[in-house]
Amino acid sequence: MSWLLALPVILPFATAVLVFLLRSRGAAGRWLSVAGCGLLLIVSILLMAATWREGVIAAQMGGWPAPFGITLVADLLSAVMVLITAITGLAVAVYALADIDERRETLGYHALFQILLAGVCGAFLTGDIFNLYVWFEVMLIASFGLLVLGGDKAQLDGGIKYVTLNLVSTVMFLTGIALLYGLTGTLNMADLHGAVREVENQGLLTVVAVVFMIAFGVKAAVFPLFFWLPASYHTPPVAVSAVFAGLLTKVGVYALIRTFTLIFTEDTAYTHSLLLVVAALTMVTGVLGAAAQNEFRKILSFHIVSQIGYMILGLALYTPLALVGAVFYLVHHIIVKANLFLVSGVAKRLAGSFELSAIGGLYKSSPFLAVLFLIPAFSLAGFPPLSGFWAKFLLVKASLEVEAYLIAAVALVVGLLTIFSMTKIWAEAFWKPHPDGKEPVLTALDGRARMALLAPILALATLTIIIGFYPEPFMVFAERSAAQLLDPALYVRAVLGAAT
């Protein structure tokens, strides 16, 4: 099991070294990156099968026993996040074959991309909160490199805003780690589950919990800490935007879910009520920001913020059904949001711009692309029976069960405003004629480029349809994941041993 847990981290790092050595070889490096993502997908499927069979699996690196050594641990939530990371990584790696130019490849795009995947997988699999910080830094370094790669003015401007606020998050994270270690004497997350109960000053522990909430809130882009995201995600190449949109904020959401179900559970009346307010404000401000934009990727960027609010809502309600909805929403949103960014890249190639006022005519000349846009767009808005409908249905039902009628109403209204934003993209980019009389047809693209761009979009759209039309197995999985989160006994026993 130790190799199975380590491989999702080792494989991307090994691929990064090889593609960096081959960065000037053109096609060799590109296809090696795709192959590395394919291997990561295979390993993640094996890991998912193992956690489904065993429940929770853990390994102690170097033979050092927990809580003293480095622990890798996977429950169902960790495993599915690694699996979705692999799926997204493979889709973006294929898309990058046609999207990333040779100059950026020579500068090390594929190596940075693989390091980013390693950092994301490491964050999902670590069992130690200090090592979670280490993996966050790996992600930050790789993502900043990808964001500014090429040196365009807009990229540098977005990169400065991105890294500045994320460094503030890093300081908050380290401060929280120091305070938590001072209170408990341990940083192993399974050990912390019991250690926090022995802390005499529970009020101080609640303060530490809020420090972590702020640190992870920056990473997750929740209100009012999200401004770095819409200022930066529209600046790099589409392949970079797509992997950012799909994965980076979800690591912050995962960290919040992990710590506020495993560690900070002694004062839920305060911490989770605060999260509920944050969730509502995140949903509202994100969707209003999207409604005010007229650039394809800026609209999608603000929608990332809005949809993060739904995931935090599931954690804040802290009921079995709400956590089922949060897990389901995580899986659904990564696929849908990455896909919408990939579609935006094809639209820009065909119509010439990301500005909605400067493009149009895509429905008439490229109906296939229009369909590929409508699937994730309708899913994001919550149209039945696509995956987004089931995710929103679970969260609204969970809100009504605990008589949180106001937050249920907010979730429904935000869903309606999401439809408005998606309709605006449809009307401007697809329905109206192109303002310059241009006919943006898919056949204008080179055959290989067209295949590389459309194949991952089609694959992710198909996955969205499968989840929507056959939700039962995904619901069962989400229910088991939520049960593990609400009862961490199996997690603690897997890491620390049966004696605990």
C-alpha positions in Angstrom: 0.0 0.0 0.0 2.9 2.4 0.6 3.9 2.4 -3.1 0.3 2.8 -4.1 0.0 5.9 -1.9 3.4 7.3 -3.0 3.0 6.7 -6.8 0.5 9.6 -7.4 3.3 11.9 -6.1 6.3 10.1 -7.5 5.0 9.7 -11.1 4.4 13.4 -11.8 7.8 14.4 -10.3 9.6 11.7 -12.4 7.7 12.9 -15.5 8.6 16.5 -14.7 12.3 15.6 -14.6 12.1 13.7 -17.9 10.1 16.3 -19.8 12.4 19.1 -18.6 15.3 17.2 -20.0 13.4 16.9 -23.3 12.0 20.4 -23.3 13.8 21.3 -26.5 12.8 18.1 -28.3 9.3 19.3 -29.2 6.9 16.4 -29.7 8.8 14.0 -27.4 8.3 16.1 -24.3 4.6 16.8 -25.1 3.7 13.1 -25.5 5.8 12.1 -22.5 3.7 14.5 -20.5 0.5 12.9 -21.8 1.9 9.4 -21.0 2.8 10.5 -17.5 -0.8 11.7 -17.0 -2.1 8.4 -18.4 0.0 6.4 -15.8 -1.2 8.7 -13.1 -4.8 7.9 -14.1 -4.1 4.2 -13.9 -2.5 4.5 -10.5 -5.4 6.7 -9.2 -7.9 4.1 -10.3 -6.0 1.4 -8.4 -5.9 3.7 -5.4 -9.6 4.3 -5.6 -10.3 0.5 -5.8 -8.1 -0.1 -2.8 -9.9 2.5 -0.7 -13.3 1.3 -1.8 -12.3 -2.2 -0.7 -10.3 -1.4 2.5 -12.0 1.8 3.6 -8.9 3.9 4.7 -5.3 3.0 3.9 -2.2 4.6 5.4 1.6 4.2 5.0 4.4 5.6 7.1 7.3 6.9 5.0 10.8 5.6 5.9 9.4 3.3 8.5 8.9 6.0 11.1 5.8 5.3 13.1 3.0 7.9 13.3 2.7 10.5 14.7 6.5 11.1 14.4 7.1 10.4 10.7 5.6 11.4 7.4 2.2 9.8 6.9 0.4 9.3 3.6 -3.2 8.3 4.0 -6.2 7.9 1.7 -9.8 7.6 2.5 -12.6 7.8 -0.1 -12.5 11.6 -0.4 -8.7 11.7 -0.8 -8.9 8.9 -3.4 -11.6 10.5 -5.5 -9.8 13.8 -5.5 -6.6 12.1 -6.8 -8.7 10.4 -9.4 -10.3 13.6 -10.6 -6.9 15.3 -10.6 -5.6 12.6 -12.9 -8.6 12.9 -15.2 -8.3 16.6 -15.4 -4.5 16.4 -15.8 -4.8 14.0 -18.7 -7.5 16.1 -20.4 -5.4 19.3 -20.1 -2.2 17.5 -21.2 -4.0 16.4 -24.4 -5.4 19.9 -25.0 -2.0 21.4 -24.4 -0.7 19.5 -27.5 -2.4 22.2 -29.6 -2.6 25.1 -27.1 0.9 25.5 -25.8 3.5 27.1 -28.1 7.0 25.9 -28.6 8.5 28.9 -26.7 6.6 28.0 -23.5 7.5 24.4 -23.9 11.2 25.3 -24.1 10.7 27.5 -21.0 9.5 24.4 -19.1 5.7 24.4 -19.3 5.3 20.6 -19.2 7.7 20.2 -16.2 5.8 22.9 -14.2 2.5 21.3 -15.1 3.6 17.9 -13.8 5.0 19.5 -10.6 1.6 21.1 -10.1 -0.1 17.7 -10.4 2.4 16.3 -7.9 1.6 19.1 -5.4 -2.1 18.6 -5.8 -1.9 14.9 -5.3 0.4 15.3 -2.3 -2.0 17.7 -0.6 -4.8 15.2 -1.0 -2.8 12.3 0.4 -0.8 13.8 3.2 -1.7 12.9 6.8 0.4 15.7 8.4 -0.7 19.3 8.5 2.8 20.6 8.2 3.3 18.5 5.0 0.0 19.9 3.8 1.8 23.3 4.0 4.7 21.9 2.0 2.5 20.6 -0.7 0.7 24.0 -0.8 4.0 25.6 -1.4 4.9 23.2 -4.2 1.6 24.1 -5.8 2.2 27.8 -5.4 5.6 27.7 -6.9 4.5 25.6 -9.9 1.3 27.6 -10.5 3.1 30.9 -10.3 5.6 29.6 -12.8 2.8 28.5 -15.2 0.9 31.8 -14.6 3.8 34.1 -15.7 5.4 31.7 -18.2 6.0 33.7 -21.4 6.3 37.0 -19.7 3.2 38.8 -21.2 2.3 42.0 -19.4 -1.2 40.8 -18.4 0.3 37.6 -17.1 2.8 39.4 -14.9 0.2 41.7 -13.6 -2.1 38.8 -12.7 0.8 36.8 -11.3 1.8 39.6 -8.9 -1.8 39.7 -7.5 -2.0 35.9 -7.4 1.3 35.4 -5.5 0.9 38.3 -3.1 -2.4 37.2 -1.6 -1.3 33.6 -1.6 1.9 34.5 0.4 -0.4 36.2 3.0 -2.2 32.8 3.2 1.1 31.1 3.6 2.0 33.3 6.6 -1.4 32.7 8.2 -1.0 28.9 7.6 2.4 28.8 9.3 1.1 30.9 12.2 -1.8 28.5 12.6 0.6 25.5 12.5 2.8 27.0 15.2 -0.1 27.8 17.5 -1.6 24.4 17.0 1.7 22.6 17.7 2.1 24.8 20.8 -1.3 23.7 22.1 -1.2 20.0 21.2 2.5 19.0 20.6 1.6 17.2 17.4 0.9 17.9 13.7 -0.3 14.5 12.6 -3.9 15.0 11.6 -5.1 11.7 13.0 -3.3 12.4 16.3 -4.7 15.9 16.4 -8.2 14.5 16.3 -7.7 13.3 19.9 -5.1 15.9 21.0 -7.4 18.9 20.5 -9.9 17.5 23.0 -7.2 17.6 25.7 -6.5 21.4 25.2 -7.5 23.3 28.3 -8.1 26.6 26.6 -10.8 25.7 24.0 -11.4 29.4 23.3 -7.8 29.7 22.1 -8.3 26.6 20.0 -11.3 28.2 18.3 -9.1 31.2 17.5 -6.5 28.9 15.9 -9.4 27.3 13.9 -10.3 30.7 12.5 -6.7 31.3 11.5 -6.7 28.1 9.5 -10.1 29.1 8.1 -8.6 32.3 6.8 -5.5 30.6 5.4 -7.5 27.9 3.6 -10.2 30.4 2.6 -7.6 32.3 0.6 -6.6 29.1 -1.2 -10.3 28.2 -1.8 -11.1 31.8 -2.9 -14.0 32.4 -0.5 -15.5 35.8 0.4 -13.9 38.2 1.0 -10.5 36.6 0.0 -11.2 35.8 -3.6 -10.0 38.9 -5.5 -6.7 37.3 -6.7 -8.6 34.7 -8.7 -10.6 36.8 -11.3 -7.6 39.1 -11.5 -5.3 36.2 -12.7 -7.1 33.2 -14.2 -7.9 34.9 -17.5 -4.3 35.8 -18.3 -2.4 32.6 -19.0 -2.9 30.2 -21.9 -6.2 28.3 -21.8 -4.6 25.0 -20.8 -3.2 26.7 -17.7 -6.5 28.4 -16.9 -8.3 25.1 -17.2 -6.1 23.2 -14.8 -6.2 26.1 -12.4 -9.9 26.4 -12.6 -10.5 22.7 -12.1 -8.0 22.0 -9.3 -6.4 24.8 -7.3 -9.3 26.2 -5.3 -10.6 22.7 -4.7 -7.4 21.9 -2.7 -8.4 24.8 -0.4 -11.9 23.4 -0.1 -10.5 19.9 0.6 -8.3 21.3 3.3 -11.3 23.1 4.9 -13.3 19.9 4.8 -10.5 17.7 6.2 -9.6 20.0 9.1 -13.1 21.0 10.0 -14.4 17.4 10.1 -11.3 15.8 11.6 -9.6 18.4 13.9 -11.7 21.5 14.6 -15.0 20.0 15.7 -15.2 21.1 19.3 -16.9 24.4 18.7 -19.0 23.8 15.6 -21.7 26.2 16.8 -19.3 29.0 16.1 -16.9 27.8 13.4 -19.5 26.2 11.2 -21.9 29.1 11.6 -19.1 31.4 10.4 -18.6 29.1 7.5 -22.3 29.3 6.7 -22.2 33.1 6.4 -19.0 32.9 4.3 -20.7 30.3 2.0 -23.7 32.6 1.4 -21.6 35.7 0.7 -19.3 33.7 -1.6 -22.2 32.4 -3.7 -23.8 35.9 -4.0 -20.6 38.0 -4.7 -19.3 35.4 -7.1 -22.4 35.2 -9.3 -22.9 39.0 -9.2 -19.3 39.4 -10.4 -19.9 37.0 -13.2 -23.1 38.8 -14.2 -21.1 42.1 -14.5 -18.4 40.7 -16.8 -18.3 40.6 -20.6 -15.1 38.5 -21.2 -15.5 34.7 -21.5 -12.9 33.6 -19.0 -13.6 36.4 -16.5 -17.2 35.2 -16.3 -16.0 31.7 -15.7 -13.5 32.9 -13.1 -16.2 34.6 -11.1 -18.3 31.5 -11.4 -15.5 29.5 -9.7 -15.9 31.8 -6.7 -19.7 31.4 -6.7 -19.6 27.6 -6.9 -17.0 27.3 -4.1 -19.8 28.8 -1.9 -21.9 25.7 -2.5 -19.1 23.4 -1.4 -18.5 25.4 1.7 -22.3 25.3 2.4 -22.1 21.5 2.6 -19.4 21.7 5.2 -21.0 24.5 7.1 -24.3 22.6 7.5 -22.3 19.6 8.8 -25.0 17.0 8.4 -24.7 13.7 6.6 -26.7 14.8 3.6 -24.9 18.2 3.4 -21.5 16.5 3.3 -22.8 14.1 0.6 -23.7 17.2 -1.4 -20.3 18.8 -0.8 -18.4 15.7 -2.0 -20.7 15.3 -5.0 -20.3 19.0 -5.8 -16.5 18.8 -5.7 -16.4 16.0 -8.2 -19.0 17.6 -10.5 -17.5 21.0 -10.5 -13.9 20.1 -11.2 -15.0 18.3 -14.4 -17.5 21.0 -15.5 -15.3 24.1 -14.8 -12.2 22.7 -16.5 -14.3 21.8 -19.5 -15.8 25.3 -19.8 -12.4 26.9 -19.9 -11.3 24.4 -22.6 -14.4 25.4 -24.6 -13.5 29.1 -24.2 -10.1 28.4 -25.8 -11.6 26.8 -28.8 -14.1 29.6 -29.1 -11.3 32.2 -29.0 -9.4 30.3 -31.7 -12.4 30.2 -34.0 -13.9 33.7 -33.3 -10.7 35.6 -32.5 -11.2 36.9 -29.0 -12.4 36.2 -25.5 -14.4 39.5 -25.4 -18.0 38.6 -26.0 -18.7 41.8 -27.9 -16.0 40.9 -30.4 -17.1 37.3 -31.2 -20.2 35.5 -32.4 -21.6 33.1 -34.9 -20.4 29.9 -33.3 -23.7 28.2 -33.2 -24.4 28.6 -36.9 -21.0 27.7 -38.1 -19.9 25.2 -35.4 -23.0 23.5 -33.9 -20.9 20.7 -32.5 -18.9 23.1 -30.3 -22.2 24.8 -29.3 -23.4 21.4 -27.9 -20.2 20.8 -26.1 -20.6 24.2 -24.5 -24.2 23.7 -23.5 -23.5 20.4 -21.6 -21.2 21.9 -19.0 -23.0 25.2 -19.0 -26.3 23.7 -18.2 -24.7 21.4 -15.6 -23.1 24.4 -13.9 -26.4 26.2 -13.8 -28.1 23.1 -12.3 -30.3 22.0 -15.2 -31.8 18.5 -14.7 -30.7 15.8 -15.2 -27.1 16.9 -15.5 -24.6 16.5 -12.6 -25.0 20.0 -11.3 -28.7 19.5 -10.7 -28.1 16.6 -8.3 -25.3 18.4 -6.5 -27.5 21.5 -5.9 -30.5 19.4 -5.1 -28.6 17.6 -2.3 -27.4 20.9 -0.8 -30.8 22.6 -1.0 -32.5 19.6 0.5 -29.9 19.4 3.3 -30.6 23.1 4.0 -34.3 22.6 4.2 -33.9 19.6 6.5 -32.2 21.8 9.2 -34.7 24.6 8.5 -32.0 26.9 7.0 -34.6 28.4 4.7 -32.6 31.6 3.9 -29.5 29.8 2.8 -31.6 27.4 0.6 -33.2 30.5 -1.0 -29.8 32.0 -1.6 -28.6 28.8 -3.3 -31.6 28.7 -5.6 -31.4 32.4 -6.5 -27.7 32.1 -7.2 -28.5 29.1 -9.5 -30.9 31.3 -11.4 -28.3 34.1 -11.8 -25.8 31.4 -13.0 -28.3 30.6 -15.8 -28.3 34.3 -16.7 -24.5 34.4 -17.0 -24.4 31.2 -19.1 -27.2 32.6 -21.3 -25.2 35.8 -21.8 -22.2 33.8 -23.1 -24.6 31.8 -25.4 -26.3 34.8 -26.8 -23.1 36.8 -27.5 -20.6 34.1 -28.5 -22.8 31.5 -30.1 -26.2 33.0 -31.2 -25.5 36.5 -32.6 -23.6 36.8 -35.8 -19.9 37.6 -35.7 -19.5 41.5 -35.7 -16.9 41.3 -38.5 -18.9 38.9 -40.6 -16.4 36.1 -39.9 -17.5 32.5 -40.1 -15.7 30.7 -37.2 -15.8 27.0 -38.5 -14.0 24.1 -36.8 -12.6 22.9 -40.2 -10.5 26.1 -40.2 -8.3 24.3 -37.6 -5.6 21.9 -38.5 -6.8 18.3 -38.2 -4.5 17.2 -35.4 -5.1 20.5 -33.5 -8.8 20.0 -33.9 -8.6 16.5 -32.4 -6.3 17.6 -29.5 -8.7 20.4 -28.6 -12.0 18.7 -29.0 -11.2 15.2 -27.7 -10.7 16.2 -24.0 -13.8 18.5 -24.2 -15.9 15.6 -25.5 -14.6 13.2 -22.9 -15.3 15.6 -20.0 -18.8 16.4 -21.4 -19.5 12.6 -21.6 -18.4 12.2 -18.0 -20.8 15.0 -17.0 -23.7 13.3 -18.8 -22.8 9.9 -17.2 -22.9 11.4 -13.7 -26.1 13.2 -14.4 -28.0 10.4 -16.0 -26.6 7.6 -13.7 -26.1 9.4 -10.4 -26.8 6.4 -8.1 -23.3 4.9 -7.9 -21.9 8.4 -7.4 -24.4 9.1 -4.7 -23.5 5.8 -3.0 -19.8 6.8 -3.2 -20.5 10.3 -1.8 -22.6 8.8 1.1 -19.7 6.5 2.1 -17.3 9.4 1.9 -19.5 11.6 4.0 -19.8 8.8 6.6 -16.0 8.5 6.9 -15.8 12.3 7.4 -18.4 12.3 10.1 -16.9 9.3 11.9 -13.1 9.6 11.7 -12.5 6.5 13.8 -11.4 4.5 10.7 -9.1 7.3 9.6 -7.5 7.5 13.0 -7.1 3.8 13.4 -5.5 3.4 10.0 -2.9 6.0 10.7 -2.1 5.4 14.4 -2.9 1.7 14.7 -5.6 -0.4 16.3 -4.3 0.4 19.8 -5.7 3.9 19.6 
